[in-house]
Amino acid sequence: MRLFSSFLPWLYLAAGGYAGSLLFFALGKKRFSLTLLWCGFAANTGAILLRGWHFGLFTPLNMVSEQYFLPWCLAALTLWRASKKRASASDTAGVAPIFFLILIALFLPARTIPPSPQSSTLFAPLFFSCEVVSHALLLLGGWSALLFLMRHPEEESFSRYAVWGFILYSIAQVIGAVWSWMGWAVPFHWSERHLASAAIWCFYCAFLHLRFSPRWSSREKAWFALCGAVFTFVSTYGYYLSAVVVKHG
């Protein structure tokens, strides 16, 4: 019965599914890789839903904790890519960063968010949902850029992922400002998190303007997108990683 009452066993099942998918992808067995990716995605979904009931009350914010929701978003995007009629053999390659992120979730668990007046509004989970999905798009853009740099010309779609990630990230900032105004009567806090968000937005705003400069080649743009994905990852997980280092240092 514990399997159906705690989200952690489902998270381990998700990690197992993603690990198996990555193994079969490395062996060139795309069908088995895709099947296990679906299994990992289903278990990841179960873990997210159960985490929403962590206190016996449904708390949407716990469902969109980045450590658990980001691998789910990447898996959903990878499955969507693989379902397209013109899917290439590298479309399930996204399972590599998915497995990496689920490992981080296992060893770097997110704190449970208790119910509070500021989190009861719909804008709170909507903000985090949009932000995490935008992070997934930006990371997938960086991964596609890496594949492009490794001589996979069909992966030149990194710009599309960056564009959609930037759009959704911009929407998230507006929603976050509304939530901040409702909860704290200010639309912006001069904290390290908000400054990191502003830095990511400015970075990708510069990336979008590269298309107007003929001096930048596709490979140079790919490097720019890859650096943006690394920057997004570090700014997202840097706080949690530094806290672990300080705790065990």
Backbone bond lengths (Angstrom), bond angles and torsions (degrees), N, CA, C in turn:
res aa  C-N    CA-C-N  psi(-1)  N-CA   C-N-CA  omega(-1)  CA-C   N-CA-C  phi
1 M - - - 1.464 - - 1.526 111.24 -
2 R 1.341 116.36 -24.88 1.456 118.65 -178.58 1.527 110.94 -62.55
3 L 1.329 116.83 -29.39 1.456 120.88 179.81 1.517 111.44 -59.96
4 F 1.341 116.40 -30.71 1.458 120.75 -176.17 1.525 112.73 -99.26
5 S 1.340 117.78 2.02 1.454 120.31 -178.11 1.526 113.01 -115.88
6 S 1.326 118.65 -12.27 1.457 122.55 -179.34 1.521 109.67 -125.43
7 F 1.315 115.76 145.01 1.462 118.92 -178.00 1.527 112.18 -82.93
8 L 1.342 118.05 -20.24 1.464 120.35 -176.12 1.529 113.77 -63.28
9 P 1.349 120.30 -45.16 1.471 118.23 176.92 1.521 112.66 -57.95
10 W 1.323 117.27 -36.86 1.459 120.44 178.27 1.527 110.76 -67.43
11 L 1.333 116.03 -32.99 1.462 119.62 178.03 1.530 110.24 -67.52
12 Y 1.335 116.48 -38.81 1.472 120.06 176.59 1.529 110.53 -66.04
13 L 1.321 116.92 -37.93 1.467 119.82 176.07 1.531 110.66 -63.25
14 A 1.328 115.68 -40.20 1.466 119.59 177.83 1.522 110.62 -62.37
15 A 1.339 116.46 -44.11 1.463 119.96 178.92 1.526 110.82 -62.21
16 G 1.343 117.15 -38.77 1.459 120.36 177.08 1.520 112.42 -64.05
17 G 1.331 116.05 -41.82 1.460 119.78 178.20 1.519 112.16 -64.45
18 Y 1.327 116.19 -42.76 1.461 119.66 178.93 1.530 111.28 -67.47
19 A 1.339 116.41 -37.20 1.465 119.78 178.15 1.524 110.73 -63.96
20 G 1.329 117.03 -44.27 1.459 120.69 178.04 1.516 111.61 -63.91
21 S 1.334 116.58 -39.14 1.456 120.64 177.99 1.525 111.00 -62.50
22 L 1.327 116.19 -42.23 1.462 120.12 178.85 1.521 110.99 -65.16
23 L 1.335 117.04 -39.25 1.461 120.90 179.81 1.523 110.99 -62.84
24 F 1.329 117.06 -48.04 1.463 120.04 -178.93 1.530 111.32 -69.83
25 F 1.335 117.32 -28.92 1.454 118.73 174.46 1.526 110.61 -65.00
26 A 1.340 115.55 -42.18 1.465 119.64 178.55 1.525 111.37 -64.17
27 L 1.347 116.74 -29.39 1.462 121.26 179.18 1.524 112.47 -85.12
28 G 1.326 116.32 -2.84 1.455 120.17 179.29 1.517 114.33 80.80
29 K 1.334 117.86 16.78 1.469 122.39 179.24 1.524 108.54 -98.28
30 K 1.323 116.54 83.66 1.456 120.49 -172.88 1.519 112.51 -64.75
31 R 1.340 117.97 -39.72 1.465 120.18 -177.25 1.523 110.87 -64.29
32 F 1.335 117.48 -45.71 1.465 120.23 178.49 1.526 110.58 -66.00
33 S 1.329 115.86 -38.28 1.460 119.89 179.02 1.527 110.66 -62.11
34 L 1.320 116.51 -43.45 1.460 120.51 -179.39 1.532 111.24 -67.53
35 T 1.334 116.91 -38.75 1.466 120.34 178.97 1.520 111.48 -62.44
36 L 1.328 116.73 -45.63 1.462 120.30 -179.99 1.526 111.35 -70.72
37 L 1.324 116.56 -28.60 1.459 118.78 174.84 1.525 110.32 -65.34
38 W 1.340 117.10 -40.05 1.459 120.67 174.79 1.529 111.01 -61.93
39 C 1.335 117.07 -41.09 1.474 121.01 178.96 1.525 110.82 -63.52
40 G 1.334 116.27 -44.49 1.459 119.60 177.79 1.509 112.16 -63.68
41 F 1.323 116.26 -38.77 1.464 121.20 178.84 1.529 110.67 -64.62
42 A 1.341 116.97 -41.33 1.470 120.69 179.07 1.526 110.77 -63.79
43 A 1.348 116.79 -43.68 1.466 120.34 179.03 1.524 110.65 -66.85
44 N 1.329 117.05 -38.82 1.458 121.50 176.54 1.529 110.84 -61.07
45 T 1.336 116.48 -39.79 1.465 121.47 176.69 1.523 110.85 -62.14
46 G 1.337 116.25 -44.52 1.457 120.10 177.81 1.515 112.24 -61.07
47 A 1.331 117.13 -40.25 1.464 121.12 179.12 1.527 111.06 -63.41
48 I 1.318 116.72 -41.91 1.467 120.92 -179.35 1.530 110.76 -66.09
49 L 1.335 116.86 -42.97 1.457 119.91 -179.90 1.526 111.58 -65.18
50 L 1.331 116.85 -41.79 1.461 120.27 179.60 1.527 111.39 -67.74
51 R 1.326 116.98 -33.07 1.458 119.20 179.11 1.529 111.00 -66.65
52 G 1.321 117.58 -26.56 1.453 120.39 176.53 1.518 113.21 -65.47
53 W 1.344 116.57 -22.21 1.464 121.65 178.95 1.520 111.53 -104.83
54 H 1.327 117.03 28.43 1.464 120.80 -172.86 1.521 112.69 -61.69
55 F 1.312 118.61 -33.46 1.458 122.24 -178.41 1.525 112.68 -99.50
56 G 1.317 117.30 8.42 1.452 120.02 -173.55 1.512 111.36 83.84
57 L 1.321 116.23 -5.41 1.457 123.25 174.22 1.525 107.65 -119.48
58 F 1.306 115.61 148.48 1.458 119.25 179.96 1.522 109.43 -77.88
59 T 1.347 116.85 113.56 1.457 123.27 -179.54 1.520 108.62 -118.72
60 P 1.342 118.77 100.25 1.467 121.25 -175.42 1.519 114.47 -57.78
61 L 1.342 117.73 -32.13 1.459 119.75 -177.86 1.529 112.03 -60.49
62 N 1.340 116.86 -33.27 1.460 119.39 179.80 1.523 111.89 -69.85
63 M 1.319 117.18 -21.48 1.458 120.20 178.91 1.523 111.88 -76.02
64 V 1.316 117.49 -25.45 1.458 120.62 -175.53 1.521 112.17 -108.54
65 S 1.344 117.15 23.90 1.461 119.74 172.73 1.526 108.82 -60.93
66 E 1.305 117.02 130.62 1.469 121.13 -169.26 1.520 113.39 -57.62
67 Q 1.345 117.89 -39.23 1.462 119.63 -176.92 1.522 112.34 -58.71
68 Y 1.340 117.66 -32.12 1.460 121.03 -176.37 1.527 112.58 -102.60
69 F 1.319 115.90 -30.46 1.463 119.91 -176.36 1.528 112.33 -82.44
70 L 1.345 117.15 -31.55 1.455 120.04 -178.28 1.530 112.44 -64.84
71 P 1.354 120.22 -46.08 1.476 118.41 174.99 1.524 112.35 -59.53
72 W 1.335 116.85 -36.99 1.470 120.85 178.24 1.527 110.61 -61.82
73 C 1.340 116.91 -44.06 1.465 121.00 -179.98 1.523 110.82 -64.23
74 L 1.325 116.98 -42.69 1.461 120.59 178.64 1.529 110.79 -64.25
75 A 1.335 116.39 -39.56 1.466 119.57 177.73 1.524 110.93 -64.65
76 A 1.332 117.00 -41.81 1.470 120.58 179.05 1.526 110.59 -62.47
77 L 1.325 117.39 -42.89 1.466 120.94 179.29 1.529 111.18 -66.60
78 T 1.338 116.63 -39.22 1.463 120.15 179.57 1.521 111.09 -67.05
79 L 1.327 116.89 -40.93 1.468 120.34 177.40 1.521 110.89 -65.89
80 W 1.313 116.60 -36.55 1.462 119.87 177.43 1.523 110.55 -64.51
81 R 1.320 116.43 -42.08 1.462 120.06 177.97 1.526 110.98 -63.15
82 A 1.325 116.34 -42.84 1.462 120.41 -177.47 1.520 112.32 -68.91
83 S 1.340 118.02 -21.76 1.465 121.44 -178.31 1.521 113.01 -83.29
84 K 1.318 117.41 -9.48 1.457 120.36 -179.01 1.526 110.42 -71.28
85 K 1.327 116.17 150.11 1.460 121.60 -175.51 1.525 112.25 -61.33
86 R 1.314 116.36 -35.79 1.453 120.30 -177.98 1.521 111.63 -100.15
87 A 1.313 116.43 33.39 1.459 120.17 -179.64 1.525 109.82 -64.44
88 S 1.320 116.06 138.84 1.451 121.73 179.17 1.517 110.07 -98.35
89 A 1.312 115.48 172.22 1.464 120.38 -177.39 1.526 112.16 -65.57
90 S 1.336 117.27 -22.52 1.458 120.81 -177.62 1.526 112.95 -91.88
91 D 1.331 117.84 3.97 1.461 119.93 -176.99 1.519 113.23 -67.32
92 T 1.333 117.44 -26.57 1.463 119.50 176.38 1.521 112.05 -91.39
93 A 1.335 117.00 7.90 1.460 120.11 178.39 1.521 111.70 -65.06
94 G 1.341 117.10 -18.35 1.454 120.89 178.10 1.509 113.79 -62.78
95 V 1.339 117.34 -11.42 1.458 120.18 179.20 1.527 111.17 -66.07
96 A 1.325 117.97 -22.70 1.464 120.93 178.92 1.531 111.55 -64.16
97 P 1.348 119.89 -54.46 1.467 118.38 176.06 1.532 113.00 -66.62
98 I 1.338 117.44 -27.84 1.470 119.57 176.77 1.519 110.34 -62.33
99 F 1.336 116.35 -47.99 1.465 120.66 179.78 1.532 110.76 -63.36
100 F 1.324 117.03 -39.10 1.463 120.94 178.50 1.523 110.86 -61.55
101 L 1.329 116.98 -42.87 1.464 120.76 -177.74 1.522 111.91 -72.45
102 I 1.346 117.45 -34.01 1.467 118.80 178.68 1.524 110.35 -70.34
103 L 1.334 117.62 -30.00 1.462 120.56 174.62 1.524 110.42 -65.81
104 I 1.322 116.69 -40.02 1.461 119.97 176.21 1.522 110.19 -61.36
105 A 1.337 116.67 -40.12 1.467 120.69 179.77 1.525 111.03 -63.33
106 L 1.332 117.11 -34.44 1.469 120.50 -179.40 1.522 111.76 -72.18
107 F 1.328 116.52 -37.30 1.466 120.53 -176.36 1.518 113.32 -99.22
108 L 1.331 116.97 -8.72 1.455 121.17 -179.93 1.524 108.78 -133.74
109 P 1.341 117.08 68.48 1.465 119.90 -173.81 1.523 112.27 -65.31
110 A 1.336 114.99 147.53 1.457 121.30 178.57 1.526 109.99 -82.90
111 R 1.307 115.73 148.04 1.459 120.12 176.08 1.526 110.26 -72.56
112 T 1.308 114.96 145.45 1.459 119.55 178.04 1.524 109.65 -75.25
113 I 1.314 116.63 135.99 1.462 121.94 -178.32 1.527 108.66 -97.55
114 P 1.329 118.58 113.52 1.462 119.92 179.57 1.519 111.43 -74.89
115 P 1.325 118.01 158.83 1.475 120.61 176.77 1.527 110.66 -62.16
116 S 1.312 116.99 140.79 1.462 121.86 179.30 1.523 108.49 -152.31
117 P 1.332 117.84 161.95 1.478 119.23 -179.95 1.528 112.48 -59.54
118 Q 1.333 117.15 -36.45 1.452 119.61 -178.18 1.526 112.49 -71.27
119 S 1.345 117.22 -26.94 1.465 120.09 -177.09 1.528 113.22 -94.06
120 S 1.328 117.50 -2.09 1.458 119.84 -177.53 1.521 112.50 -78.72
121 T 1.316 117.24 -19.96 1.464 120.19 -179.81 1.530 110.62 -74.14
122 L 1.313 115.95 151.55 1.456 121.49 -179.98 1.526 111.88 -65.55
123 F 1.337 116.73 -24.78 1.461 119.90 -177.72 1.531 112.44 -66.66
124 A 1.332 117.46 -24.82 1.464 119.94 -178.77 1.534 111.81 -66.99
125 P 1.348 119.25 -59.64 1.473 117.93 178.02 1.520 113.02 -65.25
126 L 1.354 116.84 -28.57 1.460 119.44 178.90 1.528 110.44 -67.00
127 F 1.319 116.68 -38.62 1.455 120.48 177.75 1.520 111.37 -62.69
128 F 1.342 116.14 -51.08 1.459 119.60 -177.82 1.519 111.56 -65.45
129 S 1.329 117.19 -36.81 1.469 120.13 178.32 1.522 111.04 -61.49
130 C 1.339 115.97 -49.44 1.466 119.87 -179.63 1.523 110.90 -63.62
131 E 1.312 116.98 -39.52 1.463 119.90 -178.29 1.523 111.31 -66.50
132 V 1.337 117.26 -44.25 1.463 119.99 -178.14 1.525 110.81 -68.25
133 V 1.339 117.24 -40.85 1.469 119.56 177.80 1.522 109.95 -63.10
134 S 1.332 117.08 -38.93 1.468 119.85 177.40 1.521 110.58 -65.02
135 H 1.323 117.80 -39.27 1.463 120.72 175.22 1.528 110.73 -60.63
136 A 1.331 116.07 -41.05 1.464 119.63 178.85 1.521 110.99 -61.68
137 L 1.320 117.39 -41.87 1.467 121.08 178.95 1.521 111.60 -66.09
138 L 1.327 116.84 -40.59 1.457 120.43 179.77 1.531 110.78 -67.94
139 L 1.329 117.06 -40.08 1.463 120.33 177.52 1.522 111.21 -67.08
140 L 1.338 116.29 -40.28 1.455 119.39 177.77 1.533 110.36 -66.17
141 G 1.318 116.93 -33.91 1.456 120.20 174.75 1.517 111.37 -63.65
142 G 1.331 116.38 -41.20 1.457 120.07 177.09 1.515 112.34 -65.85
143 W 1.346 116.41 -39.05 1.460 120.67 177.95 1.527 110.57 -66.06
144 S 1.319 117.24 -42.03 1.466 120.85 177.05 1.527 110.77 -63.87
145 A 1.341 116.25 -36.38 1.461 119.93 177.23 1.523 110.50 -65.20
146 L 1.328 116.85 -38.73 1.468 120.15 177.85 1.524 110.72 -63.82
147 L 1.338 116.87 -43.31 1.460 120.03 177.47 1.523 111.24 -63.05
148 F 1.322 116.09 -37.62 1.460 120.18 177.56 1.528 110.96 -63.36
149 L 1.320 115.95 -41.92 1.463 120.52 179.15 1.528 111.69 -68.30
150 M 1.333 116.17 -22.49 1.466 121.19 177.82 1.529 111.63 -90.65
151 R 1.333 115.85 23.19 1.465 122.27 175.52 1.513 113.78 71.96
152 H 1.346 116.01 41.90 1.456 121.13 171.08 1.524 107.18 -115.13
153 P 1.337 118.06 85.98 1.470 120.01 -173.20 1.518 114.53 -61.08
154 E 1.355 118.08 -23.37 1.458 118.93 -179.57 1.522 112.16 -71.99
155 E 1.330 116.76 -9.64 1.459 120.46 -178.37 1.530 112.63 -93.59
156 E 1.327 117.86 21.23 1.453 120.10 179.12 1.527 111.19 -75.87
157 S 1.316 116.85 16.65 1.461 122.03 178.16 1.518 112.35 -83.06
158 F 1.338 117.76 6.60 1.461 119.75 -176.27 1.521 111.58 -60.83
159 S 1.334 117.75 -29.99 1.463 119.96 -179.52 1.526 111.19 -66.52
160 R 1.328 117.29 -38.17 1.476 119.91 -179.83 1.522 110.69 -64.42
161 Y 1.320 116.54 -42.41 1.462 119.12 178.76 1.526 110.85 -64.34
162 A 1.333 116.64 -39.55 1.461 119.91 179.40 1.523 110.84 -65.45
163 V 1.325 117.17 -40.02 1.469 120.95 -179.88 1.523 110.79 -63.73
164 W 1.333 116.76 -49.76 1.461 119.91 -179.71 1.525 111.49 -67.07
165 G 1.329 116.61 -35.34 1.457 119.61 175.67 1.515 111.57 -63.44
166 F 1.333 116.53 -40.97 1.462 120.70 178.66 1.527 111.35 -65.37
167 I 1.326 116.11 -42.14 1.475 119.73 179.33 1.525 110.73 -61.22
168 L 1.331 116.31 -48.65 1.462 119.85 -178.64 1.527 110.94 -67.88
169 Y 1.324 116.73 -34.26 1.461 120.59 177.50 1.524 110.67 -65.07
170 S 1.329 116.70 -38.87 1.462 120.76 177.74 1.527 110.80 -65.13
171 I 1.342 116.06 -41.87 1.468 120.47 177.31 1.523 110.06 -61.76
172 A 1.341 116.39 -40.52 1.460 120.69 179.85 1.525 111.53 -61.64
173 Q 1.332 116.95 -38.10 1.461 119.67 -179.53 1.528 111.58 -66.61
174 V 1.329 116.08 -36.81 1.475 119.59 177.53 1.527 110.26 -67.30
175 I 1.338 116.07 -44.73 1.470 119.96 178.61 1.525 110.28 -63.06
176 G 1.335 116.21 -40.63 1.466 120.13 177.97 1.513 112.47 -62.67
177 A 1.335 116.97 -36.68 1.464 120.29 178.21 1.526 110.90 -66.02
178 V 1.341 116.61 -38.41 1.472 120.45 177.42 1.523 109.93 -64.50
179 W 1.329 116.50 -45.39 1.474 120.76 179.42 1.527 110.51 -62.77
180 S 1.332 116.50 -42.46 1.453 120.09 179.41 1.531 111.36 -63.24
181 W 1.321 116.40 -38.40 1.470 119.47 178.19 1.525 111.22 -66.51
182 M 1.330 116.58 -40.40 1.460 120.40 -179.89 1.526 111.73 -68.35
183 G 1.332 117.10 -35.71 1.458 120.34 -175.75 1.510 115.12 -91.07
184 W 1.358 116.38 -36.26 1.467 119.59 -173.67 1.525 113.40 -127.41
185 A 1.339 117.12 3.96 1.468 123.09 176.01 1.528 113.29 66.08
186 V 1.334 117.14 18.57 1.468 121.95 173.61 1.525 107.80 -138.65
187 P 1.337 118.91 141.64 1.462 119.90 -178.52 1.520 114.23 -84.49
188 F 1.339 117.42 -8.63 1.458 119.89 -175.06 1.525 109.75 -153.33
189 H 1.341 116.44 138.50 1.458 122.26 175.53 1.522 108.66 -113.82
190 W 1.321 116.79 137.30 1.465 119.72 177.55 1.527 109.34 -84.78
191 S 1.329 115.30 64.41 1.458 121.10 177.65 1.521 109.04 -108.58
192 E 1.334 116.31 169.75 1.460 119.32 -178.49 1.529 111.70 -64.20
193 R 1.326 116.95 -31.95 1.464 119.59 -179.79 1.529 110.92 -67.89
194 H 1.324 116.43 -45.05 1.457 119.94 -179.16 1.526 111.50 -68.22
195 L 1.339 116.78 -35.45 1.456 119.74 177.49 1.528 110.79 -67.96
196 A 1.343 116.90 -36.60 1.465 120.29 176.81 1.527 110.20 -65.53
197 S 1.334 116.40 -39.88 1.466 120.08 177.58 1.523 110.69 -62.38
198 A 1.331 116.65 -42.31 1.461 120.35 178.77 1.532 110.71 -64.97
199 A 1.339 117.02 -36.92 1.462 120.74 179.58 1.528 111.01 -66.07
200 I 1.337 116.78 -42.13 1.473 120.41 177.71 1.521 110.12 -62.29
201 W 1.325 116.63 -43.53 1.466 120.29 -179.05 1.528 110.71 -62.04
202 C 1.328 117.18 -44.16 1.463 120.83 -179.86 1.529 110.90 -66.67
203 F 1.335 117.18 -37.03 1.463 120.73 179.43 1.524 110.83 -61.35
204 Y 1.323 116.68 -48.18 1.458 119.31 -177.90 1.526 111.82 -76.60
205 C 1.311 117.89 -23.24 1.458 120.00 172.04 1.527 109.26 -64.20
206 A 1.332 116.59 -40.61 1.464 120.78 175.66 1.525 110.48 -65.55
207 F 1.343 116.97 -39.33 1.465 120.05 179.66 1.526 111.33 -60.94
208 L 1.326 117.21 -42.58 1.461 120.70 -179.26 1.529 111.77 -63.88
209 H 1.320 116.58 -27.99 1.461 119.48 -179.46 1.529 112.29 -79.97
210 L 1.329 117.40 -9.00 1.465 119.57 179.64 1.521 111.85 -65.38
211 R 1.322 117.48 -26.59 1.466 120.27 -178.59 1.523 111.96 -65.10
212 F 1.339 116.62 -19.77 1.461 120.11 179.38 1.528 112.04 -88.98
213 S 1.338 115.99 -0.52 1.456 119.64 -179.78 1.531 109.20 -113.04
214 P 1.331 118.07 112.95 1.468 120.50 -179.54 1.516 113.00 -69.94
215 R 1.319 117.84 -8.84 1.467 120.72 -178.18 1.521 112.17 -75.84
216 W 1.339 117.07 -17.28 1.459 120.72 -177.82 1.528 109.36 -94.81
217 S 1.326 116.24 120.54 1.459 121.06 178.08 1.527 110.01 -82.29
218 S 1.331 117.14 171.96 1.467 121.18 179.85 1.525 111.05 -63.10
219 R 1.318 116.98 -38.43 1.468 119.72 179.21 1.528 111.26 -66.60
220 E 1.298 117.39 -38.86 1.463 120.25 178.64 1.531 110.50 -66.52
221 K 1.328 116.42 -38.96 1.465 119.93 176.59 1.531 110.36 -65.62
222 A 1.337 116.14 -36.43 1.465 120.04 178.36 1.527 110.63 -63.63
223 W 1.316 117.08 -41.31 1.463 120.25 176.62 1.524 110.46 -62.64
224 F 1.314 116.59 -39.12 1.466 121.43 178.46 1.523 110.16 -62.07
225 A 1.351 116.56 -45.27 1.467 120.94 179.59 1.522 111.11 -65.75
226 L 1.330 117.41 -37.32 1.462 121.20 178.83 1.522 110.49 -65.91
227 C 1.319 116.88 -43.56 1.465 120.19 177.38 1.527 111.03 -62.98
228 G 1.337 116.62 -36.68 1.457 120.11 177.57 1.516 112.09 -63.87
229 A 1.338 116.78 -39.34 1.464 120.47 178.35 1.524 110.69 -65.67
230 V 1.323 116.84 -41.20 1.468 120.31 177.35 1.524 110.25 -63.69
231 F 1.318 116.23 -42.96 1.463 121.38 178.41 1.527 110.98 -61.42
232 T 1.337 116.04 -42.40 1.466 120.58 178.64 1.528 110.64 -63.41
233 F 1.321 116.82 -43.57 1.464 120.59 -179.94 1.528 111.06 -63.66
234 V 1.321 117.09 -46.69 1.468 120.77 -177.86 1.523 110.74 -64.30
235 S 1.332 117.34 -42.87 1.459 120.22 -179.46 1.524 111.65 -68.40
236 T 1.350 116.77 -27.63 1.460 120.45 -179.13 1.520 111.41 -81.31
237 Y 1.328 117.45 -44.81 1.460 121.77 -174.45 1.522 113.61 -102.56
238 G 1.334 117.17 -7.21 1.462 119.55 -176.59 1.514 113.45 -59.59
239 Y 1.345 116.44 -40.15 1.470 120.19 -178.75 1.524 110.80 -63.21
240 Y 1.342 116.98 -45.35 1.458 120.99 -178.32 1.522 111.36 -67.99
241 L 1.331 116.50 -39.98 1.462 120.25 179.72 1.521 110.97 -67.14
242 S 1.325 117.06 -41.53 1.462 120.55 178.89 1.531 111.21 -65.69
243 A 1.355 116.67 -34.48 1.463 119.98 178.16 1.527 110.80 -65.54
244 V 1.336 117.44 -37.81 1.460 121.05 177.68 1.517 110.58 -67.09
245 V 1.336 116.95 -41.35 1.463 121.30 179.95 1.526 110.91 -63.29
246 V 1.338 115.75 -43.50 1.467 120.57 179.35 1.520 110.46 -65.74
247 K 1.332 116.69 -38.69 1.462 120.60 -177.56 1.516 111.48 -67.46
248 H 1.335 117.67 -39.49 1.447 121.33 -176.12 1.538 112.35 -102.34
249 G 1.338 116.28 3.17 1.450 119.52 -177.31 1.525 112.53 -79.52
